[in-house]
């Protein structure tokens, strides 16, 4: 097995590099309260895609900055009510994906919710309105205006709002809701379960958006994290503001959410992943205090891991 990051023994004790803001929890408590003050104005529209065993809807709700956020919603027709639900979050720059990819859960009696992240490949609105660069990615979006303007703050809150909407559906058992996703979807899985602590199970696969400074120090500010390199080159070429920048990014660093998570965690990691280095994932995992399991894939990079998808399905069946 090749090793470019830490050894497995070191991964099991690594607890992160990026600084955590002192007011991190207060910041997110205020943010959640702000989110809850907004009327979501939920709207359901029958989708053109339908099945014999589930009804498919386009769901819209109002998120931060009055943006209308879109999610695909699949409701099983013959399932027991109330029944469990899963939320699915997609990878960076993508969208909620095809309806057919979600039908396995619906066929097993789950309601399924899959959100389009604002500003990416789906139908969700992105009002914008920040200074500075928006080139080469969204991690740095709003960085020049302070943490409350970071785009990922808004996306994180969108995930939590969708979870609350799902739990409020009469057909959904609010005590049997799980969340899953890979890469960005894995990072959003963590944020969602932290900001909506009623989430009972979460299955992030190689989660993105964790331990930015560690990524930088590994010289891996490329591919998914490329915008970090562009930001320093254009706006802080001597790194005079390095501490300030990484501390601001600490507000949207998912490792810092670990202490807020109440649900059971199943995490998958490819040990050859140079997009989301294993150490950045374990920075989150090692801070968890509840029930958790990590599955390592020594030969896998940042790629689909069917074995983990199967394990995730079995894990969610336990809801």
N, C-alpha and C positions, 0 to 999 in steps of 0.2 A: 504494500500500500504506500503510495506517495504521500508526502506530507508537505504542505506549503504554509500551513498555519500552525497552531499549537498541536501537541500530541493529545491523544484522547485523555490521558491522565491530567494534562494541564487544562483541557477544556472543562473537565469536571469541577474545577475550582476557580476558573476565570470569572470575574464579576464586573468586567467592563472598564472602559477608559474614559469615554465621553463624560464631561461634568454634568451633574444633575442640578438644576436650579433649586435654590432653597425653598422657593414658594411653589414648587411643582404641584403639590396636591391642592393647595389653595387656588392656584390658577385653574386647575381642571374642575374643581368644585364650582367655581364661579362660571366657568364655561358651560357646564352641564345645566346650571340654573338658567343661564341665558337661553340655552337651547330649549329648555322646557317652557319658557315663557312665550315661545312662538307657536301659533296655531298651525298645526301641520297641514290642515286642509286636505286630508287624504282623498284621493280620487282613484277609482277603479274603472278600467276600460277593458272590455272583453278583447282578448288578443285574436288575431287571425289564425294563430296556431292553436289547435285544440286536440284533445285525445278522448278516448272512450272512457277513461277512468279518472280523469282529473280536469278541472276547469283552469284555464290559463288567462291571466290578467296582466295588463300593464298598470302598475301602481305608481302614482305620483304623490309626492308630499313636499311641503315647503321646509327647507332647511335654513341654515345660517345665510345672512345677506339676502333673504327672501328668494333664494334660488329654488326652482322646482327640480326635485330629484326624482329620477326614474328607477324603478326596480321591476324585475319580472316576479310574478307571484303565481304559484301553482297550488291549487287547493284540491286534495283528493276527494272524489265524490262519495265513496263508500267507506271511508275511514271512520273509526270511532271518534266521537267528539266529546270532550276536547282531546286533541291528538298532539303529538310532538311536532316541532318545526326545526328546520335548519336554515341558517343564513349563510350565503356564499358570497365571497368577495374575490374579485379578479386581480390579475397581475397588472403591473405598471403599464400604462398607456392603453390598456385593453378595454373590454366592456363585459357585460354580464354573461356573454356567451350564448350558445344555442339552447333552445328550450329542451331539446332531446337529451342534452347532457345531464339534466336534472330529474328526469322521469324515474330513475331508479328509486330515489327517495320518495317521490310522490306515490309510486306503486306500492311502497311499503308503509303507506299511511302517514307520511310526513307532509306538512305544508312546507313549501320551499320559497325563499325570498332571495333574489340575487340582484344586487345593486350595481348601477352604472356610476362610477366615480365621476364627480364633476370635473370638467376640463379634460377628460380623456376620450375614449372611443365610443361612448354610448350616448344616450339621449338626455342626460342630466345637464342642467344649466350651469354655467360658470360666469357669474357676474364680473369677476376680475376686480380692478380698482386698486392696484398696489403700485408703488414706485419700484424702480430698479428693474433688473433683468428678469425676464420670464423665459429666457432661452435655455434650451437643453435640460428641461425638467422642472419638476414642481416642488422638490424639497426646498429650494431656495426662494420660492415664490412668497413674497411678503416679508422676507428676512430683513429688509431695510426699514420696515415700518413697525417692528416690534412683534413679540410672540403672538399677540392676539390677532395679528393679520396673516400669520402663516397659513398657507392654503391647506396644509395637512391638518391643522387644527380643525378646520371646517369639515374636511373629509372624515376625520375621526368622529366628529359630532354627528355627521350624517349617518354613520354606521350605528351609533347608539340610538339615534332617533328611529331608524328603521327597526331596530330590535324592540324598542318600546311599542311601536305600531304593531309589530307582529304579535307581541305578547298581549296586546289589547284586542286582538281578533277573537270573537266568541268561540270559533272553532279550534283555537290554539290553546294548549295547556301551557300557561306561562311558566310553570315550573319544570318544563321539559323542552327547553330550547337550547340548541347547539349552534356553533359557528365554525366555519372552516374556510380555508383558502391557502394558496401558495404564493410565495414571493411577496409582492405588495399585498396580495390577499391574505397572506400569513400575518403580516404586520397589522393589517386592518382587523383581522380576527382577534389579535391581542388587544388592540385599542378598544374594540367593541365590547369585549368581555370585561375590560377594566372600567369602562364608563357606564356599562349596564351590568352591574355585578350579579344580577339574577341569572345570567347565562350559566348553564350547568356544565356544559362540555365545550371545549375548544380544541381544534386540531390544526395548528399552523404548520405548514410545510415550508422549510427554509425561509423563515420570515425576514422580510426586507424592513428598512427603516429602523435599524438598531445600531447603536454604538458607532456613530459617524466618525468620531476621531480615530477609532481603531481602524476603520476602513482607510482613512487618510494615511495613517502611519504604515499600513501594509502596502501603500502605493497602489491601492485598488480603487481609487476614485476615477473609475472608468465604467463603461457599460452602464449599469443601472445607477451608479453613483457619480457619473461623469460630471454632473452639474456642480459638484463640490469643487472640482478642479477649475472649472470655468469661473466660478465665483471668485476664488482667491486670485486667479490670474488677472481678472478684470477689475476687481473692487478692493482687493487687499494684497497686492503683489509682494509686499515685504512681511506679511503675516503680523502686522502690528495689532490687528484686532482678533487674532486667532482665538484667544480664550473667550472673548465676548461672542464670537460667531458660534463656536461649538456649544457654549452655554445656552444661547438662544435656541439652537437646534435641539438642545436637551429637552425642551418642552414637547417636541414631537418625536422623541427617541423612545421606542416601545419598551426597551429594557426597563425604563423608569416606571412603567405601569404594572410591573409584576406584583407588587405588594397590594394592589387594588383588586386583583383577580380572586374570585371565590370558587370558580368552577374547576373541574378536573381537566388536566391538560395532557394531550398527546402531541408531541413534536417530532417531526422528521427532519433529518439533516444529511445532506450529501457531503462527505468529508473532502471532496475535491471541488467544492463550490467556490469559485473565485468571484462570483457576482455578489453573493451574500455570505461572506466568510463564516465558517463554523463558529469561530470565537465570538462574533457579533450575536449569533443566535444563542449561544450559551451564556452570554452576558445577561440575557433575559431569563433563560431557563434556571440558572443557578440562584436567582433571587426569588423564585417561587417558593411559597411556604406551604402550599396545599398539595393535594394528590397529583402526581405527575409521572409521565413516562416519556423517555426519549428513545427514538429508534435511529440508529446510525447506518448509513449506506456508504461503505468505504470507497466504492468505485464510481459513485455518481457525482456529477457536477450539478449545475443549475438547470435541471431538466425534469421532465415528467417522470415520476416514480410510481408506476401502476401498483406495486406492492403496497405503498403507503395509502393510495386511494382505497384499496380494498380494506386495509386495516381501519381507515377512517370510517368507512361505512359500518363495519362491525362495531366500532367504538360508539358511533351515534345511535345504533340500534339499542344500546343500553340505556337510552334516555327514558 
